[in-house]
Amino acid sequence: MKRTMLILVSIALVAAGLSQCTAHRSSAYEAKMVDLRSQVQVGDNIFEAAKKIEGRYHYTSGPLDPTKLGKELWLHVNFGLQPTFIETAAYTADVNLPFDDNKPISAVIKANSNGVITSIE
């Protein structure tokens, strides 16, 4: 009986700890997105935006053409946020999580072939 209770308490503490990390990371992500959107707006030039935000976040990569067809450009912005253990395990197993724990940790700035930003996701 004591062992069962100890196991249940341990599981509850681990679950509570994991949910706290996710909540903190979600608020950090939202704050970074607000900051990014204050620096770069739809309609700006993606090359100028890349220069403007370089060094402001964990790292950026691009602009690059993900399709190699010359139709659009992407600029990846990594905020330096780490996925939770549960998200990593689900990603490794190629499983979609049934709850809202799979939060983004980076952003993508998309532009057309002329370099004009069309979306910030």
MODELLER restraints for C-alpha pairs under 7 A, 6 or more apart:
rsr = mdl.restraints
at = mdl.atoms
rsr.add(forms.Gaussian(group=physical.xy_distance, feature=features.Distance(at['CA:22:A'], at['CA:84:A']), mean=6.93, stdev=0.5))
rsr.add(forms.Gaussian(group=physical.xy_distance, feature=features.Distance(at['CA:22:A'], at['CA:101:A']), mean=6.86, stdev=0.5))
rsr.add(forms.Gaussian(group=physical.xy_distance, feature=features.Distance(at['CA:25:A'], at['CA:81:A']), mean=6.83, stdev=0.5))
rsr.add(forms.Gaussian(group=physical.xy_distance, feature=features.Distance(at['CA:26:A'], at['CA:103:A']), mean=6.78, stdev=0.5))
rsr.add(forms.Gaussian(group=physical.xy_distance, feature=features.Distance(at['CA:29:A'], at['CA:105:A']), mean=6.44, stdev=0.5))
rsr.add(forms.Gaussian(group=physical.xy_distance, feature=features.Distance(at['CA:40:A'], at['CA:49:A']), mean=6.15, stdev=0.5))
rsr.add(forms.Gaussian(group=physical.xy_distance, feature=features.Distance(at['CA:42:A'], at['CA:117:A']), mean=5.01, stdev=0.5))
rsr.add(forms.Gaussian(group=physical.xy_distance, feature=features.Distance(at['CA:42:A'], at['CA:118:A']), mean=5.39, stdev=0.5))
rsr.add(forms.Gaussian(group=physical.xy_distance, feature=features.Distance(at['CA:42:A'], at['CA:119:A']), mean=5.90, stdev=0.5))
rsr.add(forms.Gaussian(group=physical.xy_distance, feature=features.Distance(at['CA:43:A'], at['CA:116:A']), mean=5.41, stdev=0.5))
rsr.add(forms.Gaussian(group=physical.xy_distance, feature=features.Distance(at['CA:43:A'], at['CA:117:A']), mean=4.98, stdev=0.5))
rsr.add(forms.Gaussian(group=physical.xy_distance, feature=features.Distance(at['CA:43:A'], at['CA:118:A']), mean=6.39, stdev=0.5))
rsr.add(forms.Gaussian(group=physical.xy_distance, feature=features.Distance(at['CA:44:A'], at['CA:116:A']), mean=5.69, stdev=0.5))
rsr.add(forms.Gaussian(group=physical.xy_distance, feature=features.Distance(at['CA:44:A'], at['CA:117:A']), mean=5.51, stdev=0.5))
rsr.add(forms.Gaussian(group=physical.xy_distance, feature=features.Distance(at['CA:45:A'], at['CA:115:A']), mean=5.34, stdev=0.5))
rsr.add(forms.Gaussian(group=physical.xy_distance, feature=features.Distance(at['CA:45:A'], at['CA:116:A']), mean=4.79, stdev=0.5))
rsr.add(forms.Gaussian(group=physical.xy_distance, feature=features.Distance(at['CA:45:A'], at['CA:117:A']), mean=6.01, stdev=0.5))
rsr.add(forms.Gaussian(group=physical.xy_distance, feature=features.Distance(at['CA:46:A'], at['CA:111:A']), mean=6.51, stdev=0.5))
rsr.add(forms.Gaussian(group=physical.xy_distance, feature=features.Distance(at['CA:46:A'], at['CA:115:A']), mean=5.24, stdev=0.5))
rsr.add(forms.Gaussian(group=physical.xy_distance, feature=features.Distance(at['CA:46:A'], at['CA:116:A']), mean=6.09, stdev=0.5))
rsr.add(forms.Gaussian(group=physical.xy_distance, feature=features.Distance(at['CA:46:A'], at['CA:117:A']), mean=5.78, stdev=0.5))
rsr.add(forms.Gaussian(group=physical.xy_distance, feature=features.Distance(at['CA:47:A'], at['CA:63:A']), mean=6.80, stdev=0.5))
rsr.add(forms.Gaussian(group=physical.xy_distance, feature=features.Distance(at['CA:47:A'], at['CA:115:A']), mean=6.87, stdev=0.5))
rsr.add(forms.Gaussian(group=physical.xy_distance, feature=features.Distance(at['CA:54:A'], at['CA:60:A']), mean=6.69, stdev=0.5))
rsr.add(forms.Gaussian(group=physical.xy_distance, feature=features.Distance(at['CA:57:A'], at['CA:78:A']), mean=6.68, stdev=0.5))
rsr.add(forms.Gaussian(group=physical.xy_distance, feature=features.Distance(at['CA:57:A'], at['CA:79:A']), mean=5.51, stdev=0.5))
rsr.add(forms.Gaussian(group=physical.xy_distance, feature=features.Distance(at['CA:58:A'], at['CA:78:A']), mean=5.62, stdev=0.5))
rsr.add(forms.Gaussian(group=physical.xy_distance, feature=features.Distance(at['CA:58:A'], at['CA:79:A']), mean=5.15, stdev=0.5))
rsr.add(forms.Gaussian(group=physical.xy_distance, feature=features.Distance(at['CA:58:A'], at['CA:80:A']), mean=5.02, stdev=0.5))
rsr.add(forms.Gaussian(group=physical.xy_distance, feature=features.Distance(at['CA:59:A'], at['CA:77:A']), mean=6.26, stdev=0.5))
rsr.add(forms.Gaussian(group=physical.xy_distance, feature=features.Distance(at['CA:59:A'], at['CA:78:A']), mean=5.38, stdev=0.5))
rsr.add(forms.Gaussian(group=physical.xy_distance, feature=features.Distance(at['CA:60:A'], at['CA:75:A']), mean=6.96, stdev=0.5))
rsr.add(forms.Gaussian(group=physical.xy_distance, feature=features.Distance(at['CA:60:A'], at['CA:76:A']), mean=5.51, stdev=0.5))
rsr.add(forms.Gaussian(group=physical.xy_distance, feature=features.Distance(at['CA:60:A'], at['CA:77:A']), mean=4.57, stdev=0.5))
rsr.add(forms.Gaussian(group=physical.xy_distance, feature=features.Distance(at['CA:60:A'], at['CA:78:A']), mean=6.00, stdev=0.5))
rsr.add(forms.Gaussian(group=physical.xy_distance, feature=features.Distance(at['CA:61:A'], at['CA:75:A']), mean=5.91, stdev=0.5))
rsr.add(forms.Gaussian(group=physical.xy_distance, feature=features.Distance(at['CA:61:A'], at['CA:76:A']), mean=5.22, stdev=0.5))
rsr.add(forms.Gaussian(group=physical.xy_distance, feature=features.Distance(at['CA:61:A'], at['CA:77:A']), mean=6.77, stdev=0.5))
rsr.add(forms.Gaussian(group=physical.xy_distance, feature=features.Distance(at['CA:62:A'], at['CA:74:A']), mean=6.46, stdev=0.5))
rsr.add(forms.Gaussian(group=physical.xy_distance, feature=features.Distance(at['CA:62:A'], at['CA:75:A']), mean=4.69, stdev=0.5))
rsr.add(forms.Gaussian(group=physical.xy_distance, feature=features.Distance(at['CA:62:A'], at['CA:76:A']), mean=6.41, stdev=0.5))
rsr.add(forms.Gaussian(group=physical.xy_distance, feature=features.Distance(at['CA:63:A'], at['CA:73:A']), mean=5.83, stdev=0.5))
rsr.add(forms.Gaussian(group=physical.xy_distance, feature=features.Distance(at['CA:63:A'], at['CA:74:A']), mean=5.19, stdev=0.5))
rsr.add(forms.Gaussian(group=physical.xy_distance, feature=features.Distance(at['CA:63:A'], at['CA:75:A']), mean=4.47, stdev=0.5))
rsr.add(forms.Gaussian(group=physical.xy_distance, feature=features.Distance(at['CA:64:A'], at['CA:73:A']), mean=5.25, stdev=0.5))
rsr.add(forms.Gaussian(group=physical.xy_distance, feature=features.Distance(at['CA:64:A'], at['CA:74:A']), mean=5.34, stdev=0.5))
rsr.add(forms.Gaussian(group=physical.xy_distance, feature=features.Distance(at['CA:64:A'], at['CA:75:A']), mean=6.56, stdev=0.5))
rsr.add(forms.Gaussian(group=physical.xy_distance, feature=features.Distance(at['CA:65:A'], at['CA:72:A']), mean=5.96, stdev=0.5))
rsr.add(forms.Gaussian(group=physical.xy_distance, feature=features.Distance(at['CA:65:A'], at['CA:73:A']), mean=4.62, stdev=0.5))
rsr.add(forms.Gaussian(group=physical.xy_distance, feature=features.Distance(at['CA:65:A'], at['CA:74:A']), mean=6.22, stdev=0.5))
rsr.add(forms.Gaussian(group=physical.xy_distance, feature=features.Distance(at['CA:66:A'], at['CA:73:A']), mean=6.91, stdev=0.5))
rsr.add(forms.Gaussian(group=physical.xy_distance, feature=features.Distance(at['CA:66:A'], at['CA:74:A']), mean=6.89, stdev=0.5))
rsr.add(forms.Gaussian(group=physical.xy_distance, feature=features.Distance(at['CA:70:A'], at['CA:113:A']), mean=5.94, stdev=0.5))
rsr.add(forms.Gaussian(group=physical.xy_distance, feature=features.Distance(at['CA:71:A'], at['CA:112:A']), mean=6.26, stdev=0.5))
rsr.add(forms.Gaussian(group=physical.xy_distance, feature=features.Distance(at['CA:71:A'], at['CA:113:A']), mean=5.04, stdev=0.5))
rsr.add(forms.Gaussian(group=physical.xy_distance, feature=features.Distance(at['CA:72:A'], at['CA:111:A']), mean=5.64, stdev=0.5))
rsr.add(forms.Gaussian(group=physical.xy_distance, feature=features.Distance(at['CA:72:A'], at['CA:112:A']), mean=4.42, stdev=0.5))
rsr.add(forms.Gaussian(group=physical.xy_distance, feature=features.Distance(at['CA:72:A'], at['CA:113:A']), mean=4.75, stdev=0.5))
rsr.add(forms.Gaussian(group=physical.xy_distance, feature=features.Distance(at['CA:73:A'], at['CA:110:A']), mean=5.77, stdev=0.5))
rsr.add(forms.Gaussian(group=physical.xy_distance, feature=features.Distance(at['CA:73:A'], at['CA:111:A']), mean=5.07, stdev=0.5))
rsr.add(forms.Gaussian(group=physical.xy_distance, feature=features.Distance(at['CA:73:A'], at['CA:112:A']), mean=6.09, stdev=0.5))
rsr.add(forms.Gaussian(group=physical.xy_distance, feature=features.Distance(at['CA:73:A'], at['CA:113:A']), mean=6.33, stdev=0.5))
rsr.add(forms.Gaussian(group=physical.xy_distance, feature=features.Distance(at['CA:73:A'], at['CA:115:A']), mean=6.94, stdev=0.5))
rsr.add(forms.Gaussian(group=physical.xy_distance, feature=features.Distance(at['CA:74:A'], at['CA:108:A']), mean=6.42, stdev=0.5))
rsr.add(forms.Gaussian(group=physical.xy_distance, feature=features.Distance(at['CA:74:A'], at['CA:109:A']), mean=5.61, stdev=0.5))
rsr.add(forms.Gaussian(group=physical.xy_distance, feature=features.Distance(at['CA:74:A'], at['CA:110:A']), mean=4.65, stdev=0.5))
rsr.add(forms.Gaussian(group=physical.xy_distance, feature=features.Distance(at['CA:74:A'], at['CA:111:A']), mean=6.38, stdev=0.5))
rsr.add(forms.Gaussian(group=physical.xy_distance, feature=features.Distance(at['CA:75:A'], at['CA:108:A']), mean=5.65, stdev=0.5))
rsr.add(forms.Gaussian(group=physical.xy_distance, feature=features.Distance(at['CA:75:A'], at['CA:109:A']), mean=4.99, stdev=0.5))
rsr.add(forms.Gaussian(group=physical.xy_distance, feature=features.Distance(at['CA:75:A'], at['CA:110:A']), mean=6.51, stdev=0.5))
rsr.add(forms.Gaussian(group=physical.xy_distance, feature=features.Distance(at['CA:76:A'], at['CA:107:A']), mean=5.97, stdev=0.5))
rsr.add(forms.Gaussian(group=physical.xy_distance, feature=features.Distance(at['CA:76:A'], at['CA:108:A']), mean=4.64, stdev=0.5))
rsr.add(forms.Gaussian(group=physical.xy_distance, feature=features.Distance(at['CA:76:A'], at['CA:109:A']), mean=6.44, stdev=0.5))
rsr.add(forms.Gaussian(group=physical.xy_distance, feature=features.Distance(at['CA:77:A'], at['CA:106:A']), mean=5.66, stdev=0.5))
rsr.add(forms.Gaussian(group=physical.xy_distance, feature=features.Distance(at['CA:77:A'], at['CA:107:A']), mean=5.06, stdev=0.5))
rsr.add(forms.Gaussian(group=physical.xy_distance, feature=features.Distance(at['CA:77:A'], at['CA:108:A']), mean=6.06, stdev=0.5))
rsr.add(forms.Gaussian(group=physical.xy_distance, feature=features.Distance(at['CA:78:A'], at['CA:105:A']), mean=7.00, stdev=0.5))
rsr.add(forms.Gaussian(group=physical.xy_distance, feature=features.Distance(at['CA:78:A'], at['CA:106:A']), mean=4.56, stdev=0.5))
rsr.add(forms.Gaussian(group=physical.xy_distance, feature=features.Distance(at['CA:78:A'], at['CA:107:A']), mean=6.55, stdev=0.5))
rsr.add(forms.Gaussian(group=physical.xy_distance, feature=features.Distance(at['CA:79:A'], at['CA:105:A']), mean=6.40, stdev=0.5))
rsr.add(forms.Gaussian(group=physical.xy_distance, feature=features.Distance(at['CA:79:A'], at['CA:106:A']), mean=5.41, stdev=0.5))
rsr.add(forms.Gaussian(group=physical.xy_distance, feature=features.Distance(at['CA:81:A'], at['CA:105:A']), mean=5.37, stdev=0.5))
rsr.add(forms.Gaussian(group=physical.xy_distance, feature=features.Distance(at['CA:82:A'], at['CA:105:A']), mean=6.93, stdev=0.5))
rsr.add(forms.Gaussian(group=physical.xy_distance, feature=features.Distance(at['CA:87:A'], at['CA:102:A']), mean=6.14, stdev=0.5))
rsr.add(forms.Gaussian(group=physical.xy_distance, feature=features.Distance(at['CA:90:A'], at['CA:96:A']), mean=6.62, stdev=0.5))
rsr.add(forms.Gaussian(group=physical.xy_distance, feature=features.Distance(at['CA:90:A'], at['CA:97:A']), mean=6.80, stdev=0.5))
rsr.add(forms.Gaussian(group=physical.xy_distance, feature=features.Distance(at['CA:107:A'], at['CA:121:A']), mean=5.48, stdev=0.5))
rsr.add(forms.Gaussian(group=physical.xy_distance, feature=features.Distance(at['CA:108:A'], at['CA:120:A']), mean=5.95, stdev=0.5))
rsr.add(forms.Gaussian(group=physical.xy_distance, feature=features.Distance(at['CA:108:A'], at['CA:121:A']), mean=5.25, stdev=0.5))
rsr.add(forms.Gaussian(group=physical.xy_distance, feature=features.Distance(at['CA:109:A'], at['CA:117:A']), mean=6.95, stdev=0.5))
rsr.add(forms.Gaussian(group=physical.xy_distance, feature=features.Distance(at['CA:109:A'], at['CA:119:A']), mean=5.94, stdev=0.5))
rsr.add(forms.Gaussian(group=physical.xy_distance, feature=features.Distance(at['CA:109:A'], at['CA:120:A']), mean=4.51, stdev=0.5))
rsr.add(forms.Gaussian(group=physical.xy_distance, feature=features.Distance(at['CA:109:A'], at['CA:121:A']), mean=6.32, stdev=0.5))
rsr.add(forms.Gaussian(group=physical.xy_distance, feature=features.Distance(at['CA:110:A'], at['CA:117:A']), mean=5.69, stdev=0.5))
rsr.add(forms.Gaussian(group=physical.xy_distance, feature=features.Distance(at['CA:110:A'], at['CA:118:A']), mean=5.72, stdev=0.5))
rsr.add(forms.Gaussian(group=physical.xy_distance, feature=features.Distance(at['CA:110:A'], at['CA:119:A']), mean=5.25, stdev=0.5))
rsr.add(forms.Gaussian(group=physical.xy_distance, feature=features.Distance(at['CA:110:A'], at['CA:120:A']), mean=6.33, stdev=0.5))
rsr.add(forms.Gaussian(group=physical.xy_distance, feature=features.Distance(at['CA:111:A'], at['CA:117:A']), mean=3.92, stdev=0.5))
rsr.add(forms.Gaussian(group=physical.xy_distance, feature=features.Distance(at['CA:111:A'], at['CA:118:A']), mean=4.95, stdev=0.5))
rsr.add(forms.Gaussian(group=physical.xy_distance, feature=features.Distance(at['CA:111:A'], at['CA:119:A']), mean=6.91, stdev=0.5))
rsr.add(forms.Gaussian(group=physical.xy_distance, feature=features.Distance(at['CA:112:A'], at['CA:118:A']), mean=6.69, stdev=0.5))
